[in-house]
Amino acid sequence: MLKIALRVLPLILGICGTLAQGYIPSALVRCSVDDKNCFKTQAEQYVKYYKNGIPEHGIPGVEPLELGALNFRLGNSNSPLQMELEATNVAVANFGNGLIVDSLQINASATDLTTPFNVIWKISFPELDINADYTLKGKFLILPMNSKGKLKAKLTKVVVTATCFNQPEKRKDGNTYLKIVKIGATESIGSIKINFTNLFKDAELNEATVKVFNDEFSTFEGEIKPKLMNAITRKMKSVLQKLFDVMPYEGLFLNKKVK
């Protein structure tokens, strides 16, 4: 789900940012509600120009996608690796740089501001790189671990299909804006490889432990993926909502008419 999370954010940013008036690159244009190719192109262009955010509107960037801190309890009594892991300063690189929009569909009305605005997209990433600082306590076989260092993870061939559900709401300024209700998605990943530095002072033991971690990853993914996915979804929702909050729904489409 991690991946899912990863692909969804830039995508929506592209859709909406592309339509915002007054602070988008001249290369971007608003689209008719039924013009899928136009939305796809604008999504790609938006991420290209605004992957570092829109500071004047308080909208953070997505390259890298910064997730903050995550905590995991990994392994069980039958696992050669058991640990309590805290990852801080978690950042997903190539989220904005590597995003490919495979398809994008808008489900909305261009004439009725009261109807939901939903976006369905399929995006992919050749590679995603996660970087973080870590601290952990645990054991490898019978050897105790109490370590701090750097954590790196590489994900390849990430494909995500997601839907962002949005509900229009009238606000005090008299305009209608979109409120994100939820983001749901499914994903597939070609491979995942994780590396830790400084697990042990002995380089060979450190390498052997990392190998076991990757060999046994299926044992840990049930704990890692959901938490990582939730973190990405929360971040995406936050960034997208800030974008929606400065962009009235009335001017979203090329052919939008207030009913």
C-alpha positions as CSV (number, residue, x, y, z in Angstrom):
1,M,0.0,0.0,0.0
2,L,3.0,2.1,0.5
3,K,3.3,2.4,-3.2
4,I,-0.2,3.3,-3.5
5,A,0.3,6.0,-1.3
6,L,3.1,7.2,-3.1
7,R,1.5,7.5,-6.6
8,V,-1.8,9.1,-5.6
9,L,-0.5,12.4,-4.3
10,P,1.2,13.9,-7.3
11,L,-1.5,12.7,-9.5
12,I,-4.2,14.6,-7.8
13,L,-2.0,17.6,-7.4
14,G,-1.7,17.5,-11.1
15,I,-5.3,17.4,-11.7
16,C,-6.2,20.2,-9.5
17,G,-3.2,22.4,-9.6
18,T,-3.4,22.4,-13.3
19,L,-6.8,24.2,-13.0
20,A,-6.0,26.7,-10.3
21,Q,-6.0,30.2,-11.6
22,G,-3.3,32.9,-10.9
23,Y,-0.4,30.6,-9.8
24,I,0.0,27.9,-12.5
25,P,2.7,27.8,-15.2
26,S,1.5,29.3,-18.5
27,A,2.1,25.8,-20.1
28,L,-0.9,24.5,-18.1
29,V,-4.5,24.9,-19.1
30,R,-7.9,24.1,-17.6
31,C,-9.7,21.1,-19.2
32,S,-13.3,20.2,-20.1
33,V,-14.7,17.7,-17.6
34,D,-14.7,14.9,-20.1
35,D,-11.3,15.5,-21.6
36,K,-9.2,12.6,-20.1
37,N,-6.1,13.3,-22.3
38,C,-6.1,17.0,-21.2
39,F,-6.2,16.1,-17.5
40,K,-3.5,13.4,-17.9
41,T,-1.2,15.9,-19.6
42,Q,-1.9,18.6,-17.1
43,A,-1.2,16.2,-14.2
44,E,2.2,15.4,-15.6
45,Q,3.0,19.0,-16.2
46,Y,1.8,20.1,-12.8
47,V,4.1,17.6,-11.0
48,K,7.0,18.7,-13.3
49,Y,6.6,22.4,-12.3
50,Y,5.3,22.1,-8.8
51,K,7.0,19.0,-7.3
52,N,8.7,21.4,-4.9
53,G,5.5,22.9,-3.7
54,I,3.7,26.3,-4.0
55,P,5.2,28.3,-1.1
56,E,3.0,31.4,-1.6
57,H,-0.1,29.2,-0.9
58,G,1.5,27.2,1.9
59,I,1.4,24.0,-0.2
60,P,4.4,21.7,0.5
61,G,6.3,19.8,-2.2
62,V,6.3,16.1,-3.0
63,E,10.0,15.6,-3.9
64,P,10.9,14.1,-1.7
65,L,7.6,13.2,0.0
66,E,8.4,13.8,3.7
67,L,6.6,11.4,6.1
68,G,8.0,12.3,9.6
69,A,8.4,9.4,12.0
70,L,7.2,5.8,11.9
71,N,7.4,3.0,14.5
72,F,7.4,-0.7,13.9
73,R,7.5,-3.9,16.0
74,L,8.9,-6.6,13.8
75,G,9.4,-10.3,14.0
76,N,8.0,-13.0,16.4
77,S,9.3,-15.8,18.5
78,N,9.9,-17.9,15.4
79,S,11.8,-15.2,13.5
80,P,15.6,-15.0,13.5
81,L,15.2,-11.2,13.7
82,Q,13.1,-9.5,16.3
83,M,13.1,-5.7,16.8
84,E,11.4,-2.5,17.8
85,L,12.3,0.0,15.1
86,E,11.7,3.7,15.0
87,A,12.3,5.5,11.7
88,T,12.6,9.3,11.7
89,N,13.0,11.9,9.0
90,V,11.4,9.5,6.6
91,A,11.4,10.8,3.0
92,V,10.4,9.1,-0.2
93,A,12.6,10.2,-3.1
94,N,11.6,10.0,-6.8
95,F,8.0,10.5,-5.8
96,G,7.7,13.7,-7.9
97,N,10.7,13.0,-10.2
98,G,9.6,9.5,-11.2
99,L,5.9,9.8,-11.4
100,I,4.3,8.5,-14.6
101,V,0.6,9.1,-15.2
102,D,-0.7,6.0,-17.0
103,S,-4.4,7.0,-17.0
104,L,-6.7,9.5,-15.3
105,Q,-10.4,9.9,-15.2
106,I,-12.6,12.6,-13.6
107,N,-16.1,11.8,-12.4
108,A,-17.9,15.1,-11.8
109,S,-20.5,17.4,-13.2
110,A,-19.5,20.6,-15.1
111,T,-22.8,22.2,-14.3
112,D,-23.8,21.2,-10.8
113,L,-21.5,22.2,-7.9
114,T,-23.4,20.0,-5.4
115,T,-22.3,16.7,-6.9
116,P,-19.2,14.8,-5.7
117,F,-15.9,15.2,-7.5
118,N,-14.0,11.9,-7.8
119,V,-10.7,11.2,-9.5
120,I,-9.5,7.8,-10.6
121,W,-6.0,7.3,-11.8
122,K,-3.3,4.8,-12.5
123,I,0.3,5.9,-11.9
124,S,3.6,4.1,-11.8
125,F,7.2,4.6,-10.7
126,P,10.2,2.8,-12.1
127,E,11.9,3.3,-8.7
128,L,11.1,4.8,-5.3
129,D,13.8,5.4,-2.6
130,I,13.0,5.7,1.0
131,N,15.6,7.3,3.3
132,A,15.4,7.7,7.1
133,D,17.3,7.7,10.3
134,Y,16.6,4.8,12.6
135,T,17.0,3.5,16.1
136,L,16.2,-0.1,17.1
137,K,16.4,-2.6,19.9
138,G,16.1,-6.3,19.4
139,K,18.1,-9.4,18.6
140,F,19.5,-11.3,15.7
141,L,19.4,-15.0,16.6
142,I,21.0,-14.8,20.1
143,L,22.8,-11.5,19.6
144,P,21.3,-8.4,21.1
145,M,20.9,-5.2,19.0
146,N,20.8,-1.6,20.2
147,S,21.6,0.4,17.1
148,K,21.3,3.8,15.4
149,G,22.1,4.6,11.8
150,K,20.7,5.1,8.4
151,L,17.9,3.2,6.7
152,K,17.4,2.9,3.0
153,A,14.8,1.1,1.0
154,K,14.4,0.7,-2.8
155,L,11.1,-0.2,-4.4
156,T,11.0,-1.1,-8.1
157,K,8.2,-1.3,-10.7
158,V,5.6,0.4,-8.4
159,V,2.1,0.6,-9.9
160,V,-0.8,2.2,-8.1
161,T,-4.5,2.5,-9.0
162,A,-6.3,4.9,-6.7
163,T,-9.5,6.9,-6.2
164,C,-9.8,10.3,-4.4
165,F,-13.3,10.9,-3.2
166,N,-14.2,14.6,-2.7
167,Q,-17.3,16.4,-1.6
168,P,-18.1,20.0,-2.5
169,E,-18.9,22.3,0.4
170,K,-20.0,26.0,0.6
171,R,-17.8,28.2,2.8
172,K,-18.1,31.6,4.5
173,D,-16.5,33.4,1.6
174,G,-19.4,32.4,-0.6
175,N,-17.4,30.0,-2.8
176,T,-17.6,26.2,-3.0
177,Y,-14.5,24.2,-2.3
178,L,-13.7,20.5,-2.4
179,K,-13.2,18.5,0.9
180,I,-11.4,15.2,0.6
181,V,-13.5,12.5,2.1
182,K,-11.1,9.6,1.6
183,I,-8.4,8.2,-0.7
184,G,-8.5,4.5,-1.5
185,A,-6.0,2.6,-3.6
186,T,-4.4,-0.7,-4.5
187,E,-0.8,-1.3,-5.6
188,S,1.8,-3.7,-6.8
189,I,5.6,-3.7,-6.3
190,G,8.1,-5.5,-8.4
191,S,10.7,-5.7,-5.6
192,I,11.7,-4.2,-2.2
193,K,15.2,-4.2,-0.8
194,I,16.1,-2.6,2.5
195,N,19.5,-1.7,4.0
196,F,20.6,-0.6,7.4
197,T,23.9,0.9,8.4
198,N,25.6,0.3,11.8
199,L,23.4,-2.5,13.0
200,F,26.7,-4.1,14.3
201,K,30.2,-2.7,14.4
202,D,31.4,-5.8,12.5
203,A,30.8,-5.2,8.8
204,E,30.3,-8.9,7.9
205,L,27.8,-9.4,10.7
206,N,26.0,-6.2,9.6
207,E,25.8,-7.5,6.0
208,A,24.5,-10.9,7.2
209,T,21.8,-9.4,9.3
210,V,20.6,-7.1,6.5
211,K,20.5,-10.2,4.2
212,V,18.3,-12.1,6.7
213,F,16.0,-9.1,7.0
214,N,15.5,-9.0,3.3
215,D,15.2,-12.8,3.0
216,E,12.5,-12.7,5.8
217,F,10.8,-9.6,4.6
218,S,7.5,-11.4,4.0
219,T,7.4,-11.9,7.7
220,F,7.6,-8.2,8.4
221,E,5.6,-6.7,5.5
222,G,2.3,-7.1,7.3
223,E,3.5,-4.6,9.9
224,I,5.5,-2.3,7.6
225,K,3.3,-1.8,4.6
226,P,0.1,-0.7,6.3
227,K,1.8,1.8,8.5
228,L,3.8,3.2,5.6
229,M,0.7,3.4,3.5
230,N,-1.2,5.2,6.2
231,A,1.6,7.7,6.6
232,I,1.7,8.4,2.8
233,T,-2.1,8.7,2.6
234,R,-2.2,11.2,5.5
235,K,0.6,13.3,3.9
236,M,-1.1,13.2,0.5
237,K,-4.5,14.1,2.0
238,S,-2.9,17.1,3.8
239,V,-1.1,18.4,0.8
240,L,-4.1,18.0,-1.5
241,Q,-6.5,19.6,0.9
242,K,-4.3,22.6,1.2
243,L,-4.4,22.9,-2.6
244,F,-8.2,22.5,-2.7
245,D,-8.6,25.1,0.0
246,V,-7.2,27.9,-2.2
247,M,-8.9,26.8,-5.4
248,P,-12.7,27.4,-5.7
249,Y,-14.6,24.6,-7.3
250,E,-16.5,27.2,-9.4
251,G,-13.5,27.7,-11.7
252,L,-12.2,24.1,-11.8
253,F,-13.4,23.1,-15.3
254,L,-13.1,25.0,-18.6
255,N,-16.8,24.7,-19.0
256,K,-17.9,25.0,-15.4
257,K,-21.2,26.8,-14.9
258,V,-22.7,27.6,-11.5
259,K,-26.1,26.1,-11.1
